[in-house]
Amino acid sequence: MPVKTDYLPPSPLTAVSPIDGRYANQTKELVAICSEFGLIRYRTIVEIRWLQHLAAQEEIQELPGFDPPSIAHLEAIIHNFGLRDAERIKAIEKTTNHDVKAVEYFLQEKCRQFDSLKEAISFLHFACTSEDINNLAYAMMVKEARDRVLVPRFEIVKNQLSALADSCGEYPMLARTHGQMASPTTMAKEIVNVIARIERQMKQLSRADLLGKFNGAVGNFNAHLAAFPDADWPKISASFVNQLGLTPNYLTTQIEPHDYLAEIFDIICRLNTILIDFCRDTWGYISIGYFRQKSNVGEVGSSTMPHKVNPIDFENGEGNFGVANALMQHLSAKLPISRWQRDLTDSTVLRNIGPAFGHTVIALAACERGIAKLKPDFARQAADLADAWEILAEPIQTVMRRYGVANSYEILKDLTRGTRVDRATLHKFIDTLALPEEERVRLKGLTPDSYIGVASQLAKSFKSPH
């Protein structure tokens, strides 16, 4: 039987996307930035800033500089821009069927309310194609989302990891390669590996240029030059783009080619992938007891098994990072491609920047919750090591190689491969080796928990402040 929906008011419970539904509280920082409202607001800012920039050009005498009251009126439009303004623009769009033109008409209405701005109306959206406005609006959106939301949230997770590494101390643990016992490490060193990877990508993300084009219908300043042939339009355009905190792209078609967006999305994908790797590893460490999870009062792990404390935060993080990457991988693959001087496929795809960033933020929030619950179980780690004497086959055969013992690898393979050995077995074997006495003594002094190389020093050598 069909569900009646005509009476359902807008609500997180009726949202089609979980970003605006189940996870709405976690993505609220992005609402004013990556929403339709945010896009309209950025377009409005670009249009006003362009009008002001034109008024500051000596070559354009028909648009004299604005007096202080006019400047204040324009600034107020930006600073007081709210939902009603965006709704008015959407109402205009119902007639124009053109979103950018609706912004221009909205600003015409605002300028008519102020006598000294009426003569400036003809210079609104002057010599612009819609993409001049849109590409700068999206660049400003991505810049603000990156700087105000994404980078700080990645920073929080990175600092949490640093604190977690500190809490793990220098306690050794059994490593696993191919899921099998391998040479020991420390949990702190394994976490620092993740931190180092994150930091490298974060540096690239923070330094990535955000490009903007402002050169007319096909990128050649055709209309600009027709109206004011003596003006240096490339210079005027570049200074305008710079004022918005962006880097000018001089060589484009009608659209900015979006290569820089692909670069930024790829960096974020790499960060997300690093944290997927971390989530999966941590899930595994929880499974074998190397981490315990602090339980929250009232929280249920299973509808039927009362004992369970599931690693749901890391599962949630892995899933949402995956969705985010799927969106951004499509964005980075599609956006740099446009038929001839322009087609509209980028326009609809760009509207998914918000969902891509939203799933990333949801995943980061899940990581934050999960890391906060982790407590290393040193006794469990020690128990595994105490029963893993066969891992010392590696150092023994390596010392044998040093002293020229033939077939050292093969000898240790026959002794230990697929077989559990203990201290007595190894010491008896070491006593048979044609090695200097001091080397036999040193090898017999090795234990699984002391065979950690320089893991502790490596962990200490790379620590982020937290």
ZATOR-462162 format. One record per residue (C-alpha): x, y, z; residue number from 1; residue in one letter. Coordinates in Angstrom, 1 decimal. Layout:
N
       x       y       z    n  res
       X       Y       Z  NUM    A
...
END
This chain:
466
       x       y       z    n  res
     0.0     0.0     0.0    1    M
     1.5     3.4    -1.0    2    P
     2.6     5.6     1.9    3    V
     0.9     9.0     2.1    4    K
     3.6    11.7     2.0    5    T
     1.7    14.8     1.2    6    D
     1.4    15.7     4.9    7    Y
     5.0    15.0     5.8    8    L
     6.9    18.3     6.7    9    P
    10.6    18.6     5.9   10    P
    12.5    16.8     8.6   11    S
    15.7    14.8     9.0   12    P
    13.4    11.8     9.0   13    L
    12.0    12.6     5.6   14    T
    15.3    13.6     3.9   15    A
    16.3    11.4     1.0   16    V
    20.0    11.7     1.7   17    S
    21.4    10.5     5.0   18    P
    23.6    13.5     5.0   19    I
    20.6    15.7     5.6   20    D
    18.8    13.0     7.5   21    G
    20.4    10.5     9.9   22    R
    23.7    12.4     9.9   23    Y
    22.4    16.0     9.7   24    A
    23.9    17.0    13.0   25    N
    27.3    15.8    12.0   26    Q
    27.3    17.8     8.7   27    T
    25.8    21.1     9.9   28    K
    29.2    22.9     9.4   29    E
    28.8    22.3     5.7   30    L
    25.2    23.5     5.4   31    V
    25.9    27.2     4.8   32    A
    28.9    26.4     2.6   33    I
    28.1    23.5     0.3   34    C
    24.3    23.8     0.0   35    S
    22.2    25.4    -2.7   36    E
    22.0    28.4    -0.3   37    F
    25.8    28.5    -0.1   38    G
    26.2    28.4    -3.9   39    L
    23.7    31.2    -4.3   40    I
    25.5    33.3    -1.7   41    R
    28.9    32.8    -3.3   42    Y
    27.5    33.8    -6.7   43    R
    26.1    37.0    -5.1   44    T
    29.5    37.8    -3.5   45    I
    31.2    37.3    -6.9   46    V
    28.7    39.6    -8.7   47    E
    29.0    42.4    -6.1   48    I
    32.8    42.2    -5.9   49    R
    33.1    42.4    -9.7   50    W
    30.9    45.5    -9.7   51    L
    33.1    47.1    -7.1   52    Q
    36.2    46.0    -8.9   53    H
    35.0    47.6   -12.1   54    L
    34.2    50.8   -10.3   55    A
    37.8    51.0    -9.1   56    A
    39.2    50.9   -12.7   57    Q
    40.3    54.3   -14.1   58    E
    39.6    53.1   -17.7   59    E
    35.9    52.6   -16.9   60    I
    34.8    56.2   -16.4   61    Q
    31.2    55.4   -17.0   62    E
    31.2    53.6   -13.6   63    L
    32.7    56.0   -11.1   64    P
    33.9    54.8    -7.7   65    G
    31.2    54.3    -5.1   66    F
    30.6    56.7    -2.3   67    D
    30.7    55.3     1.3   68    P
    26.9    54.9     1.6   69    P
    26.8    52.9    -1.6   70    S
    29.7    50.8    -0.5   71    I
    27.9    50.1     2.8   72    A
    24.7    49.1     1.0   73    H
    26.6    46.6    -1.2   74    L
    28.5    45.2     1.8   75    E
    25.3    44.9     3.7   76    A
    23.8    42.7     0.9   77    I
    26.8    40.3     1.4   78    I
    27.0    40.3     5.1   79    H
    23.3    40.1     5.7   80    N
    22.6    37.6     3.0   81    F
    20.1    35.1     4.4   82    G
    17.6    32.5     3.6   83    L
    15.0    35.0     2.4   84    R
    17.4    36.4    -0.1   85    D
    18.2    33.0    -1.5   86    A
    14.5    32.2    -1.6   87    E
    13.9    35.4    -3.5   88    R
    16.5    34.4    -6.1   89    I
    15.0    31.0    -6.4   90    K
    11.6    32.7    -7.0   91    A
    13.1    34.8    -9.8   92    I
    14.7    31.7   -11.3   93    E
    11.2    30.2   -11.8   94    K
    10.8    32.9   -14.4   95    T
    14.3    33.1   -15.9   96    T
    14.9    29.3   -15.7   97    N
    18.5    30.4   -15.3   98    H
    20.1    30.4   -11.9   99    D
    22.9    32.9   -12.4  100    V
    20.7    35.4   -14.3  101    K
    18.3    35.2   -11.3  102    A
    21.2    36.5    -9.1  103    V
    21.8    39.4   -11.4  104    E
    18.1    40.3   -11.4  105    Y
    18.0    40.1    -7.6  106    F
    20.9    42.5    -7.4  107    L
    19.2    44.9    -9.8  108    Q
    16.3    44.9    -7.3  109    E
    18.7    45.7    -4.5  110    K
    20.4    48.5    -6.4  111    C
    17.1    50.1    -7.4  112    R
    16.4    50.6    -3.7  113    Q
    19.4    52.9    -3.4  114    F
    19.5    56.0    -5.6  115    D
    23.2    56.3    -6.0  116    S
    23.4    52.7    -7.2  117    L
    20.8    52.9    -9.9  118    K
    23.3    54.1   -12.6  119    E
    25.5    51.1   -11.8  120    A
    22.9    48.5   -12.7  121    I
    24.0    48.2   -16.3  122    S
    27.4    47.1   -15.0  123    F
    26.1    44.2   -13.0  124    L
    27.3    40.9   -14.6  125    H
    29.3    43.1   -17.0  126    F
    30.9    41.1   -19.9  127    A
    30.4    37.9   -17.9  128    C
    29.3    34.5   -18.9  129    T
    27.6    32.5   -16.2  130    S
    30.6    30.3   -15.8  131    E
    32.7    33.3   -14.8  132    D
    30.5    33.6   -11.8  133    I
    30.0    29.8   -11.2  134    N
    33.6    28.7   -11.3  135    N
    34.6    31.4    -8.8  136    L
    31.6    30.6    -6.6  137    A
    32.6    26.9    -6.5  138    Y
    36.2    27.7    -5.9  139    A
    35.3    29.9    -2.9  140    M
    33.0    27.1    -1.7  141    M
    35.7    24.5    -1.9  142    V
    38.3    26.8    -0.3  143    K
    36.0    27.6     2.7  144    E
    35.0    23.9     3.1  145    A
    38.6    22.9     3.0  146    R
    39.9    25.5     5.3  147    D
    37.1    25.7     7.8  148    R
    35.8    22.2     7.9  149    V
    37.9    19.5     6.3  150    L
    41.4    20.4     7.3  151    V
    40.4    21.1    10.9  152    P
    38.6    17.7    11.1  153    R
    41.5    15.8     9.7  154    F
    43.7    17.7    12.2  155    E
    41.5    16.5    15.0  156    I
    41.8    12.9    14.0  157    V
    45.6    13.2    13.5  158    K
    46.0    14.7    17.0  159    N
    43.8    12.0    18.4  160    Q
    46.1     9.4    16.8  161    L
    49.1    11.1    18.3  162    S
    47.6    10.9    21.8  163    A
    46.7     7.3    21.2  164    L
    50.3     6.5    20.2  165    A
    51.5     8.1    23.4  166    D
    49.0     6.0    25.4  167    S
    50.5     2.8    23.8  168    C
    54.0     3.6    25.1  169    G
    56.8     1.3    24.0  170    E
    55.0    -1.9    24.6  171    Y
    55.9    -4.5    21.9  172    P
    53.3    -6.4    19.9  173    M
    53.3    -9.2    17.4  174    L
    53.1    -7.9    13.9  175    A
    51.2    -9.7    11.2  176    R
    52.0   -10.0     7.5  177    T
    49.5   -11.9     5.4  178    H
    47.6   -12.3     8.6  179    G
    50.4   -14.5    10.0  180    Q
    52.8   -13.9    12.8  181    M
    55.7   -11.6    11.9  182    A
    58.6    -9.7    13.4  183    S
    57.3    -7.7    16.4  184    P
    56.7    -3.9    16.3  185    T
    54.9    -1.5    18.7  186    T
    51.4    -0.2    18.4  187    M
    52.8     3.3    18.8  188    A
    55.0     2.8    15.7  189    K
    52.1     1.5    13.7  190    E
    49.9     4.5    14.6  191    I
    52.8     6.9    13.8  192    V
    53.0     5.3    10.4  193    N
    49.4     6.5     9.8  194    V
    50.1     9.9    11.2  195    I
    53.0    10.4     8.8  196    A
    50.9     9.4     5.8  197    R
    48.1    11.8     6.9  198    I
    50.5    14.7     7.4  199    E
    52.0    14.3     4.0  200    R
    48.6    14.5     2.3  201    Q
    47.4    17.3     4.6  202    M
    50.4    19.5     3.5  203    K
    49.4    18.9    -0.1  204    Q
    45.7    19.7     0.6  205    L
    46.5    22.9     2.5  206    S
    48.9    24.1    -0.2  207    R
    46.7    23.2    -3.2  208    A
    46.0    26.2    -5.5  209    D
    42.3    27.0    -6.1  210    L
    42.0    28.4    -9.6  211    L
    39.6    30.8   -11.1  212    G
    38.9    32.1   -14.6  213    K
    37.2    35.4   -15.4  214    F
    37.6    35.9   -19.1  215    N
    34.2    35.8   -20.8  216    G
    32.2    33.6   -23.1  217    A
    35.1    31.5   -24.6  218    V
    38.0    32.8   -22.5  219    G
    39.3    35.5   -24.8  220    N
    37.8    38.7   -23.3  221    F
    35.9    39.3   -26.5  222    N
    33.1    41.4   -25.1  223    A
    35.4    43.2   -22.6  224    H
    37.6    44.4   -25.4  225    L
    34.7    45.4   -27.5  226    A
    33.3    47.7   -24.8  227    A
    36.6    49.1   -23.5  228    F
    39.4    48.4   -26.1  229    P
    42.0    50.4   -24.1  230    D
    41.7    48.5   -20.8  231    A
    44.1    45.8   -19.8  232    D
    41.5    43.1   -19.2  233    W
    43.8    40.2   -18.4  234    P
    45.4    42.3   -15.7  235    K
    42.0    43.5   -14.4  236    I
    40.7    40.0   -14.3  237    S
    43.7    38.6   -12.6  238    A
    43.7    41.2    -9.8  239    S
    40.0    40.5    -9.3  240    F
    40.5    36.7    -9.0  241    V
    43.4    37.3    -6.6  242    N
    41.2    39.5    -4.4  243    Q
    38.9    36.6    -3.9  244    L
    41.8    34.5    -2.6  245    G
    42.1    32.4    -5.7  246    L
    44.8    31.9    -8.4  247    T
    44.0    33.2   -11.9  248    P
    43.8    30.7   -14.8  249    N
    44.5    32.7   -18.0  250    Y
    44.1    29.9   -20.5  251    L
    40.6    28.4   -20.6  252    T
    37.6    27.9   -22.8  253    T
    34.2    29.1   -21.5  254    Q
    34.8    27.0   -18.4  255    I
    37.7    26.7   -16.0  256    E
    38.9    23.2   -16.8  257    P
    38.6    21.9   -13.3  258    H
    42.0    20.2   -13.2  259    D
    42.7    21.8    -9.8  260    Y
    39.4    20.5    -8.4  261    L
    40.4    17.0    -9.6  262    A
    43.8    17.5    -7.8  263    E
    42.0    18.5    -4.5  264    I
    39.5    15.7    -4.7  265    F
    42.3    13.2    -5.3  266    D
    44.2    14.4    -2.3  267    I
    41.1    14.1    -0.1  268    I
    40.5    10.6    -1.6  269    C
    44.1     9.6    -0.5  270    R
    43.5    10.9     3.0  271    L
    40.2     9.0     3.1  272    N
    41.9     5.9     1.8  273    T
    44.6     6.1     4.5  274    I
    41.9     6.3     7.1  275    L
    40.0     3.4     5.5  276    I
    43.3     1.4     6.0  277    D
    43.4     2.6     9.6  278    F
    39.8     1.7    10.3  279    C
    40.3    -1.8     8.9  280    R
    43.5    -2.4    10.8  281    D
    41.9    -1.1    14.1  282    T
    38.9    -3.3    13.5  283    W
    41.3    -6.2    13.3  284    G
    43.2    -5.2    16.4  285    Y
    39.9    -4.9    18.3  286    I
    39.0    -8.4    17.0  287    S
    42.1   -10.0    18.4  288    I
    42.0    -8.1    21.7  289    G
    45.0    -5.7    21.2  290    Y
    42.5    -2.8    21.7  291    F
    39.6    -2.9    24.1  292    R
    36.7    -0.4    23.6  293    Q
    35.3     1.7    26.4  294    K
    31.6     1.0    26.6  295    S
    29.0     3.7    26.8  296    N
    26.2     3.4    29.4  297    V
    23.0     2.5    27.7  298    G
    24.6     1.6    24.4  299    E
    23.6    -1.8    22.9  300    V
    26.0    -3.9    20.8  301    G
    23.6    -6.5    19.6  302    S
    19.8    -7.0    19.7  303    S
    20.3   -10.5    21.0  304    T
    23.9   -10.9    22.4  305    M
    24.2    -8.6    25.4  306    P
    28.0    -9.0    25.8  307    H
    29.0    -7.4    22.5  308    K
    30.8    -4.1    22.1  309    V
    31.1    -3.8    18.3  310    N
    33.6    -1.6    16.5  311    P
    30.8     0.2    14.7  312    I
    32.5     3.6    14.6  313    D
    35.3     2.1    12.4  314    F
    32.8     0.3    10.3  315    E
    30.8     3.5     9.9  316    N
    34.0     5.4     9.0  317    G
    35.1     2.9     6.4  318    E
    31.7     2.9     4.8  319    G
    31.3     6.7     4.6  320    N
    34.9     7.2     3.4  321    F
    34.1     4.7     0.6  322    G
    31.0     6.6    -0.5  323    V
    32.9     9.9    -0.3  324    A
    35.7     8.5    -2.5  325    N
    33.3     7.1    -5.0  326    A
    31.8    10.5    -5.5  327    L
    35.1    12.4    -5.6  328    M
    36.6     9.8    -8.0  329    Q
    33.8    10.5   -10.4  330    H
    34.2    14.2    -9.9  331    L
    37.9    14.1   -10.6  332    S
    37.5    11.8   -13.6  333    A
    34.6    13.7   -15.2  334    K
    35.1    17.4   -14.4  335    L
    38.2    18.0   -16.5  336    P
    36.4    16.8   -19.6  337    I
    34.1    19.2   -21.6  338    S
    33.0    19.0   -25.2  339    R
    34.6    21.8   -27.2  340    W
    34.4    25.1   -25.5  341    Q
    31.6    24.1   -23.1  342    R
    28.9    21.6   -22.3  343    D
    26.7    21.4   -19.2  344    L
    27.7    18.0   -17.8  345    T
    30.0    19.7   -15.3  346    D
    27.2    21.8   -13.9  347    S
    25.1    18.9   -12.6  348    T
    28.1    17.0   -11.4  349    V
    29.5    19.9    -9.4  350    L
    26.4    19.9    -7.2  351    R
    27.8    16.7    -5.6  352    N
    30.7    18.4    -4.0  353    I
    28.6    18.8    -0.9  354    G
    27.6    15.1    -0.6  355    P
    31.3    14.1    -1.2  356    A
    32.5    16.4     1.6  357    F
    29.5    15.4     3.7  358    G
    30.3    11.7     3.7  359    H
    34.0    12.6     4.5  360    T
    32.9    14.6     7.5  361    V
    30.6    11.9     8.7  362    I
    33.4     9.4     8.4  363    A
    35.8    11.6    10.3  364    L
    33.3    12.0    13.1  365    A
    33.0     8.2    13.3  366    A
    36.8     8.0    13.5  367    C
    36.8    10.5    16.3  368    E
    34.3     8.6    18.3  369    R
    36.0     5.3    17.6  370    G
    39.5     6.5    18.6  371    I
    38.2     8.0    21.8  372    A
    36.9     4.6    22.9  373    K
    40.2     2.7    22.3  374    L
    42.3     1.4    25.2  375    K
    45.4    -0.8    24.4  376    P
    45.4    -4.2    26.1  377    D
    49.1    -4.7    26.9  378    F
    48.5    -8.1    28.6  379    A
    46.8    -9.5    25.5  380    R
    49.7    -8.2    23.3  381    Q
    52.3    -9.7    25.7  382    A
    50.5   -13.1    25.7  383    A
    50.7   -13.4    21.9  384    D
    54.4   -12.6    21.9  385    L
    55.1   -15.0    24.8  386    A
    53.8   -17.8    22.5  387    D
    55.6   -16.8    19.4  388    A
    59.2   -17.9    19.7  389    W
    59.3   -19.0    16.0  390    E
    59.5   -15.4    14.9  391    I
    63.1   -15.4    16.1  392    L
    64.0   -17.6    13.2  393    A
    64.6   -14.3    11.3  394    E
    67.3   -12.8    13.5  395    P
    69.0   -16.2    14.0  396    I
    69.3   -17.0    10.3  397    Q
    70.4   -13.4     9.6  398    T
    73.3   -13.7    12.1  399    V
    74.2   -17.1    10.6  400    M
    74.4   -15.4     7.2  401    R
    76.8   -12.8     8.7  402    R
    79.2   -15.5     9.7  403    Y
    78.9   -17.5     6.4  404    G
    76.9   -20.4     7.6  405    V
    75.7   -22.2     4.5  406    A
    72.0   -22.6     3.8  407    N
    71.1   -20.6     6.9  408    S
    67.6   -19.6     5.6  409    Y
    66.8   -23.2     4.6  410    E
    68.0   -24.6     7.9  411    I
    65.7   -22.3     9.9  412    L
    62.8   -22.9     7.5  413    K
    63.1   -26.6     8.2  414    D
    63.2   -26.0    11.9  415    L
    60.3   -23.5    12.2  416    T
    58.0   -23.3     9.2  417    R
    54.5   -24.4    10.1  418    G
    55.8   -25.5    13.5  419    T
    55.4   -24.0    17.0  420    R
    58.7   -23.9    18.8  421    V
    59.6   -22.7    22.3  422    D
    62.6   -21.1    24.0  423    R
    64.3   -24.5    24.8  424    A
    64.1   -25.7    21.1  425    T
    65.7   -22.5    19.8  426    L
    68.4   -22.4    22.5  427    H
    69.3   -26.0    21.8  428    K
    69.6   -25.2    18.1  429    F
    71.7   -22.1    18.8  430    I
    74.1   -24.2    20.8  431    D
    74.8   -26.3    17.7  432    T
    75.8   -23.3    15.5  433    L
    79.4   -22.6    14.5  434    A
    79.3   -19.0    15.7  435    L
    81.5   -17.0    18.1  436    P
    80.5   -17.7    21.7  437    E
    79.4   -14.1    22.3  438    E
    77.1   -14.3    19.3  439    E
    75.4   -17.5    20.6  440    R
    75.0   -15.8    24.0  441    V
    73.5   -12.7    22.3  442    R
    71.1   -14.7    20.3  443    L
    70.0   -16.7    23.3  444    K
    69.3   -13.4    25.1  445    G
    66.7   -12.5    22.4  446    L
    63.1   -12.8    23.3  447    T
    60.0   -12.2    21.2  448    P
    59.2    -9.0    23.2  449    D
    62.7    -7.6    22.9  450    S
    63.0    -8.2    19.1  451    Y
    61.5    -4.9    18.0  452    I
    64.4    -3.2    16.2  453    G
    64.2     0.6    16.5  454    V
    60.4     0.7    16.5  455    A
    60.4     2.8    19.7  456    S
    62.9     5.3    18.3  457    Q
    61.0     5.6    15.1  458    L
    57.8     6.3    17.0  459    A
    59.4     9.0    19.0  460    K
    61.1    10.6    16.0  461    S
    57.8    11.5    14.4  462    F
    55.3    12.9    16.8  463    K
    52.7    15.5    16.0  464    S
    51.7    17.9    18.7  465    P
    48.3    17.2    20.2  466    H
END
